[in-house]
């Protein structure tokens, strides 16, 4: 288990765009004090990009005093969030490992006058407990993937389904539309299902596919809920000599838009990739600056959705990868 990581950054200067914020949370003296609870960057290429985006915006140069904790389990995140509340942060930013279980922490933040922003992932909580949620629509990602599959008009759809962290918004959103389609279509069949666990492990995904191959199970689609697990699944196919991708025996589907994954799509090794944008920090920064200057957000909907894109071998280009891809 990773040790708790708290990073306290002392403020050296206030950046011009944050100069209006000389009162923390609109009330106390000093720079805004931010507590960020996120998952660990080692979870995936997507998460590394998300953590880096938060670091890029919430730092001393932009006039913030920052506390950070990166954990992949709910209990560790809850403890960190409660500690940030005890430390008197003005704003609490959360990307939740699990969608449930946050009511006690969010109520404690509200009682302490701390403003909460959700990012990346939704949670199961009343909207009066947070200021805004800057997230991707995970369910829409699943719907887009299922609709793309339907358009392929296959005679049979036989799935090895590799889920992410069970209970997370990404897992739920990418799973539920597939489950509905399997239930509603007689030629859609779930052959095997497993999970990459809390770390969305590529090695665990590889083992799931290896087990399906060893059991002689007949499948023609791998639906992996992130790119790393899709790559692990592909390695199992390659080692078994099973063709995959465009014109192959097994379709491979991933999510997140890592550059390595988009290259697999362009080269025909994979069939599909769905975007999940990791860039939410600038939007939250703008909201905080509005509050720091005494303004109101006046959001008609507290849920702010980032744009999403899907791509397949027929549509992808090198320029597209350069523009939208994550990582190297």
CORCOR-V159542 format. One record per backbone hydrogen bond with DSSP energy under -1.0 kcal/mol. CO is the residue of the C=O (numbers start at 1). NH is the residue of the N-H. E is the energy in kcal/mol with one decimal. If there is no record, write none. Layout:
CO_NH_E + CO_NH_E
//
This chain:
15_18_-1.6 + 16_19_-1.5 + 18_21_-2.1 + 20_22_-1.3 + 22_30_-1.0 + 23_26_-1.6 + 24_27_-2.3 + 24_28_-2.2 + 28_24_-1.2 + 32_65_-2.7 + 33_90_-2.5 + 33_91_-1.9 + 34_67_-2.9 + 35_93_-3.3 + 36_69_-2.3 + 37_95_-2.3 + 38_71_-2.6 + 40_43_-2.1 + 44_48_-2.2 + 45_49_-2.0 + 46_50_-2.2 + 47_51_-2.9 + 48_52_-2.4 + 49_53_-1.9 + 50_54_-2.0 + 51_55_-2.5 + 52_56_-2.3 + 53_57_-1.3 + 54_58_-3.0 + 57_59_-1.2 + 59_64_-1.9 + 60_63_-2.0 + 65_34_-3.3 + 66_9_-1.3 + 67_36_-2.9 + 69_38_-2.7 + 73_77_-2.0 + 74_78_-2.9 + 75_79_-2.3 + 76_80_-2.2 + 77_81_-2.8 + 78_82_-2.4 + 79_83_-2.2 + 80_84_-2.3 + 81_85_-2.0 + 82_86_-2.4 + 83_87_-2.0 + 84_89_-1.8 + 85_88_-1.4 + 90_115_-2.1 + 91_35_-2.7 + 92_117_-2.6 + 93_37_-3.1 + 94_119_-2.7 + 99_124_-3.6 + 102_106_-2.6 + 103_107_-2.6 + 104_108_-1.9 + 105_109_-2.3 + 106_110_-2.3 + 107_111_-2.4 + 108_112_-1.5 + 109_114_-2.8 + 110_113_-1.4 + 115_92_-2.5 + 116_131_-3.4 + 117_94_-2.5 + 118_134_-2.8 + 119_121_-2.8 + 120_136_-1.1 + 123_125_-1.4 + 126_129_-1.9 + 127_130_-1.3 + 132_118_-2.3 + 133_304_-3.4 + 134_120_-2.1 + 135_306_-2.1 + 136_138_-1.4 + 137_141_-1.8 + 138_142_-1.9 + 139_143_-2.6 + 140_144_-2.9 + 141_145_-2.1 + 142_146_-2.4 + 143_147_-2.8 + 144_148_-2.2 + 145_149_-2.1 + 146_150_-2.5 + 147_151_-1.8 + 149_152_-1.5 + 150_153_-1.5 + 157_189_-3.6 + 158_220_-2.2 + 158_221_-1.7 + 159_191_-2.4 + 159_192_-1.6 + 160_223_-2.3 + 161_194_-2.1 + 162_225_-2.2 + 163_196_-2.5 + 165_168_-2.1 + 167_99_-1.9 + 168_172_-2.6 + 169_173_-2.7 + 170_174_-2.0 + 171_175_-1.7 + 172_176_-2.5 + 175_179_-2.6 + 176_180_-2.3 + 177_181_-2.1 + 178_182_-2.6 + 179_183_-2.1 + 180_184_-1.9 + 181_185_-1.6 + 185_188_-1.8 + 187_157_-3.2 + 189_159_-3.0 + 192_161_-2.9 + 194_163_-3.3 + 196_201_-2.6 + 197_200_-1.7 + 201_205_-1.9 + 202_206_-2.2 + 203_207_-1.9 + 204_208_-1.9 + 205_209_-1.9 + 206_210_-2.5 + 207_211_-2.2 + 208_212_-1.7 + 209_213_-2.4 + 210_214_-2.7 + 211_215_-1.9 + 212_217_-2.3 + 213_216_-1.6 + 220_251_-3.0 + 221_160_-2.5 + 222_253_-2.3 + 223_162_-2.2 + 226_230_-1.8 + 227_231_-2.4 + 228_232_-2.1 + 229_233_-2.4 + 230_234_-2.2 + 231_235_-2.0 + 232_236_-1.3 + 233_237_-1.7 + 234_238_-2.6 + 235_239_-2.4 + 236_240_-1.3 + 237_242_-2.7 + 238_241_-1.2 + 243_250_-1.1 + 245_248_-2.3 + 250_245_-2.4 + 251_222_-2.7 + 252_271_-2.5 + 252_272_-1.4 + 253_224_-2.2 + 254_274_-1.4 + 255_227_-1.5 + 257_326_-2.0 + 258_262_-2.5 + 259_263_-2.3 + 260_264_-1.7 + 261_265_-2.0 + 262_266_-2.6 + 263_267_-2.6 + 264_269_-2.0 + 264_270_-1.5 + 265_268_-1.1 + 268_246_-2.0 + 272_254_-1.6 + 273_311_-2.2 + 274_256_-3.7 + 278_280_-1.0 + 280_284_-1.9 + 281_285_-2.9 + 282_286_-2.1 + 283_287_-1.9 + 284_288_-2.7 + 285_289_-2.5 + 286_290_-1.8 + 287_291_-2.1 + 288_292_-2.9 + 289_293_-1.6 + 290_295_-2.5 + 291_294_-1.6 + 302_133_-3.1 + 304_135_-2.2 + 309_275_-3.1 + 311_273_-2.1 + 312_315_-1.5 + 312_316_-1.8 + 317_321_-1.9 + 318_322_-2.3 + 319_323_-1.9 + 320_324_-2.8 + 321_325_-2.4 + 326_259_-3.2
//
